[in-house]
Amino acid sequence: MAVTREGLGQVAQQMARASWPCAEPERRSEAVAPRRILLVEDNVDILEAMRELLEEMGHLVEVSSDGVEGANRLLELRPDVALVDIGLPGIDGYEVARRVRSAPGGDDFYLIALTGYGGSETKAKVLAAGFDVHMVKPLSLSDLPRLVEQSRPAR
């Protein structure tokens, strides 16, 4: 069966709707400081849905849609949290994590890998590349706030 680019976009929109229903998102407590977040995701529908949800939660969100730009922006912006898709154009998420971790101050980042694969081999590869957390897409509405709030607050 052939899948067109338009078909993939429809699937991504359905994933975004299923993962982030129209229900009111969980609000962070006033005691939790807003985080500076970099979201690196090449699927525009997922990127926009996650960005919107994170901003509604009060976080400051920057985005990138490819691996090379994502690694460069991570080092430039030095966000509190980076949510990085594994399957990116340019360089994959594994290489993004390796480049960032090998740079001066690279251990300061809180890196969350986003992938469609949940097996133990994938998790081991994600952690070996330097990610702090391995998450399987689609994320539930309750996973995202919890993961972001585990990071250090904005400096």
N, C-alpha and C positions, 0 to 999 in steps of 0.2 A: 504494500500500500504506500503510495506517495503522499507526503505531507508538504504542503506549500508553506511559504513564509507567512502568508495570511492565516493559514490554519494554525501555525505555531503561535501566532499572536493571540488568536482566540483562546487557545489552550492556556496560555499565560494569563489572560484576563480571567478565565474561569478559576485558575489556581489562586490568583490574587483575591478574587471574591470569596473563594472557599476558605482561604487562610485568614483573611481579615474581613469578617462579615460586617455588615452595616451597623451592627450594634455599637453602642458607645464604647470606645476603647478605654482600657483601664487607665486611670489617671495616676500619675506618680504622686506620692505624698509630698507635702510641702517641705518635709525635712530632707528630701533627696534633691541634690543640686542637678541642674541641667547638665547633660554631657555634650561634648563636642564629638560628633560622629562622622566618620567617612564611610559611605556605603559604596562598595565597588561591585557592580552588577551590570551585565550586558543586556539583560532582558528589560526593556523599557517599562513594560507594564508592572513587573515585579518591583523594579527600582522605584517607580512613582508611588506604588501602593505602600511600600515600606517607608519611603521618605515622608509621605503624608502622615502615616501613623506615628512615626517617631517625632515629627514636628508637633502633632497634636498632643503628644506626651510632654512637650516643653523642651525638647532637645534641639540643638543647633546641628543641622545636617548638611553636609557637602556630599556630592556624588561624583562618581567616575564610572565610565562604561567600558574601560579596557584595562588590562593588567599593567602595562607600562606606565600609563598615566596614573593608575591607582597607586603603584609603588612610589612614584615621584611625589604625588600629592600627600601620601602618608608621611613621607619624610619632611615635606615642606610645611604641612599644616600641623603635624604632631597632635592628632586628635586623641581624645580619651579612649575611644572605641573605634575599631574598624571592623565592619562586617564585609567579608570578602568572599565572593562566589569563586568556586574552584575552576569552573569551565569558562575562562575569559579569553577574548581575542588578544593577540599580542603575546603576552606571557600568561601562563595559568596562575591560579591563586597560590599554588604551592611555591612557585618561583617568586611571587610577590612577597610571601612570608619570609622566604630565605633571604631575599635582598634586604628587606627591612630589618630583619634580625641581625644581619651582618654589618649594618651601618652603625656608626657611633650613636649610642643612646637607643639602639634598636630593641633592647630588652624592656624598655619602658612602655611599649605598646600593649594594649589588650586586643588581641586578634581573634576574631570569631570566624571560622570557616563555614560557609554555606554551600551545601552540596546535595545532590539528589541521591547520593549513595550512602547507605548506613552501615555497611558491613564492617567487621573488625579490621580488615585489611585497609580499607579507606580511612578509618579512624586513626590507625597507627601511622599511616602516611601523612595525614593532616597534622598530627602532633609532632612527628619527626621534622616536618617542614618548619615548625615554629609557631603554630597556632596554639592559643590557650584553650579554645573550645571548638568542638566539632558539632555542628547542627545540621540535621537533615531537613531539606525543604520538602513540603511547605512547613513553615513554622506555625505553631498555634498562636493565637492572640495573646495567651498568657506567657509564652516563652520569651518573646522579644523584650518586654519590660524587665523581666527578671534578669535576663542576660546583661542588658545594658546597665542596670543598677548595680551589678556585681563589680563593675569597673570603678576605677578611681575617679572622683569628681573633677570637674574642670579646674585648672590651675589658675 
